[in-house]
């Protein structure tokens, strides 16, 4: 009897953990913060140890999505896109083509796979929303957002890292009527659709604000930041946010009633204050200097860190005031994530830097040049289980960053 009880509790613990298995864009909270400790505080001159690599991804900018057992990413073979699954030592477990992928300007898959329990989701550059079995790679269902809904493609293709919350899969076709959708995560069936602000999508990946009595889906469309009631799709508010090309790829960041939204081409960002019930926003401050095109920002200890686009520096802003506390030319512009007290910066010239955010300046501790891959250095870095995942176009590289 005792043995049976132990087995039952073990199974409960196992399935309890498994039910929480999520791997997604920019970490557990989609904000670039990775909750890892025991990481190297300095790298060897040529960088941390390269554990394994894979150089046959083809064109694309998808990051890695890493679970407790697998590493997933996406690539392009000829005209078609594929998702590929590896084990922890780089052995290919499965590889599945899902259909036509974007091969026009800046060719390749844009979106990072979203893994939620036993399913994997990907959005192609042509608006194909695909659900796969994460264990075996077989396709479970597909939806063409341009035919099933009134989705409209954009200049550089659909680019959205999908989001699941409360069993709803959120996506932004960008149609006039079917602007933002909530679908059943298991079936793809429509739960609600919202006309939003009636604008095309803008390369943005959404996030969820959780209030006491309401959840709000926040994303950026062509000319606006929009807040949608996640329960029914009602547009709660919109705030004008425009730049030269309607390109807003950076996921907004929320903390304690304040919402920061930023994009490139000289636009910069604004801080919005959410009303207590989430039904409206008001502007608190704006800053045009920190204008990341696609590299994201992180919020650490009341400070915002990221790199500019037109303003080609790395910046530290005060969260409450927007004041520039300091800036640096330590690297070219790029993307940023954070773990264990340090910034991990990956610039568009192919340099990965480890930087300490100080009180008056950045301290670039270590850096190395990415040795493999071709084309753009646009994929965001990932940290999981003391490993650093770097994608350079055609290649994925996995580094050991554990402190010894």
C-alpha positions, -999 to 999 in steps of 0.1 A, spaced: 0 0 0 28 24 9 45 18 -25 12 25 -43 7 58 -25 43 68 -33 37 60 -70 4 79 -71 20 110 -55 49 107 -79 26 107 -108 7 137 -95 39 156 -90 51 146 -125 19 156 -143 16 188 -121 50 198 -134 43 188 -169 11 208 -170 32 239 -164 56 233 -193 57 265 -213 85 278 -235 80 311 -252 93 343 -266 117 362 -243 114 340 -213 87 329 -188 71 364 -186 79 375 -221 100 404 -207 136 392 -214 142 382 -177 156 347 -171 155 334 -135 187 315 -136 215 317 -110 250 302 -107 261 317 -140 296 327 -151 304 363 -141 332 365 -167 338 345 -200 371 332 -214 386 354 -242 369 334 -269 336 331 -251 321 303 -230 324 267 -240 304 258 -272 285 226 -263 269 220 -297 257 236 -328 235 230 -358 242 248 -391 213 237 -414 185 260 -403 183 280 -435 171 316 -434 153 329 -404 152 347 -371 134 324 -348 149 320 -313 151 288 -294 122 275 -272 136 252 -246 117 228 -223 127 203 -197 135 177 -224 137 194 -258 151 224 -277 129 237 -305 134 263 -332 123 270 -368 140 274 -401 135 275 -439 143 249 -466 137 262 -501 103 278 -501 91 259 -471 93 265 -433 100 239 -408 101 233 -370 129 212 -356 133 195 -322 166 186 -306 176 167 -275 199 184 -250 230 173 -268 220 185 -302 206 153 -317 177 159 -341 145 143 -327 122 154 -355 119 180 -382 85 189 -398 78 212 -427 46 232 -422 42 249 -456 53 280 -476 75 304 -457 85 340 -465 114 342 -489 111 378 -500 129 408 -484 147 395 -453 138 359 -460 130 332 -435 108 323 -405 102 353 -382 84 337 -352 97 316 -323 78 284 -316 55 285 -286 54 253 -266 26 247 -242 24 213 -225 22 187 -253 16 211 -282 37 235 -302 25 266 -321 41 286 -349 29 315 -372 44 316 -407 53 348 -425 22 342 -447 -2 340 -418 -5 302 -415 -11 294 -378 1 258 -372 -4 236 -342 19 205 -338 24 176 -314 55 187 -295 66 152 -288 64 137 -323 61 168 -346 30 158 -365 7 187 -375 -26 187 -356 -43 216 -373 -37 247 -394 -55 280 -399 -48 305 -427 -55 339 -410 -59 356 -444 -87 333 -456 -104 321 -425 -103 357 -412 -97 390 -428 -60 390 -420 -38 413 -440 -1 407 -445 24 435 -441 56 447 -458 80 423 -441 55 395 -434 35 384 -404 58 385 -374 42 376 -341 53 354 -312 21 337 -301 7 338 -266 -14 314 -245 -33 324 -214 -64 308 -197 -65 282 -225 -68 310 -251 -43 313 -280 -40 349 -290 -29 362 -324 -32 394 -345 -44 389 -381 -46 427 -384 -79 427 -403 -104 455 -401 -130 433 -384 -109 403 -373 -81 424 -359 -72 403 -328 -83 368 -321 -87 345 -291 -88 309 -302 -91 276 -283 -55 264 -277 -64 228 -284 -88 231 -313 -81 265 -329 -118 273 -328 -128 309 -323 -136 321 -288 -138 358 -296 -127 383 -322 -120 420 -318 -119 448 -343 -93 464 -321 -84 498 -336 -89 484 -371 -52 486 -381 -28 462 -396 -5 442 -374 29 457 -366 53 428 -359 45 430 -322 42 401 -298 15 406 -272 15 404 -234 -11 400 -207 -16 424 -178 -32 407 -148 -53 430 -126 -74 419 -96 -106 417 -116 -95 418 -152 -69 406 -176 -59 429 -205 -42 418 -237 -18 445 -248 -2 447 -282 9 473 -308 -8 477 -342 2 499 -370 -4 533 -353 -15 524 -318 -10 506 -285 -42 487 -278 -57 472 -246 -82 444 -251 -103 428 -224 -90 392 -225 -123 378 -215 -144 390 -244 -123 410 -269 -137 444 -260 -114 473 -269 -108 491 -236 -84 518 -249 -60 527 -276 -31 551 -275 -15 566 -306 20 553 -313 34 559 -348 67 557 -366 80 559 -402 72 523 -412 46 511 -387 71 487 -372 67 480 -335 83 446 -327 91 452 -290 67 436 -265 55 462 -240 65 459 -204 42 463 -174 48 468 -137 27 482 -109 2 501 -130 28 514 -155 31 503 -191 62 510 -212 59 508 -250 88 516 -274 99 512 -311 126 523 -335 132 547 -363 135 576 -338 101 571 -322 113 559 -288 89 551 -261 62 564 -237 52 554 -202 14 550 -198 -4 548 -165 -32 523 -164 -64 532 -145 -73 511 -115 -98 491 -134 -77 489 -166 -103 507 -187 -81 537 -197 -45 549 -199 -28 583 -195 7 594 -206 33 598 -178 64 605 -198 81 599 -232 117 595 -243 128 594 -280 164 584 -274 159 548 -265 143 536 -297 150 499 -302 140 487 -336 136 450 -326 160 443 -298 136 447 -268 143 461 -234 145 448 -199 134 463 -166 158 457 -137 156 474 -103 137 504 -115 158 509 -147 151 502 -183 180 488 -204 182 485 -242 198 498 -274 187 525 -297 181 523 -335 185 558 -349 202 567 -316 229 540 -318 238 537 -281 229 515 -252 208 533 -227 197 532 -191 165 550 -183 148 557 -150 115 537 -150 95 564 -132 107 595 -150 122 584 -184 154 603 -176 185 590 -193 208 579 -164 236 570 -188 244 557 -222 273 538 -239 289 528 -272 300 495 -258 284 475 -287 265 480 -319 227 480 -316 211 446 -308 189 426 -284 191 423 -247 181 398 -220 190 396 -183 200 369 -158 218 366 -125 227 402 -122 240 408 -157 229 419 -192 234 395 -221 237 417 -252 238 404 -288 245 430 -314 238 431 -351 275 429 -359 276 394 -343 292 402 -309 277 387 -278 285 408 -247 282 403 -210 276 436 -193 271 448 -157 245 476 -153 262 500 -129 250 532 -112 267 555 -137 276 534 -167 276 500 -183 307 478 -177 313 454 -206 329 424 -188 333 399 -216 325 395 -253 330 372 -282 322 370 -319 296 345 -330 316 319 -350 289 302 -371 259 311 -393 251 335 -420 230 367 -426 213 387 -398 220 386 -361 183 393 -352 172 363 -332 169 370 -295 192 351 -271 178 325 -247 190 312 -213 179 278 -200 195 254 -175 227 275 -174 230 274 -212 230 303 -236 213 298 -269 224 320 -298 209 320 -333 228 335 -362 206 331 -393 214 296 -405 230 283 -372 220 276 -336 248 276 -310 245 264 -274 271 276 -248 278 264 -213 275 295 -190 274 276 -157 298 289 -130 321 261 -117 
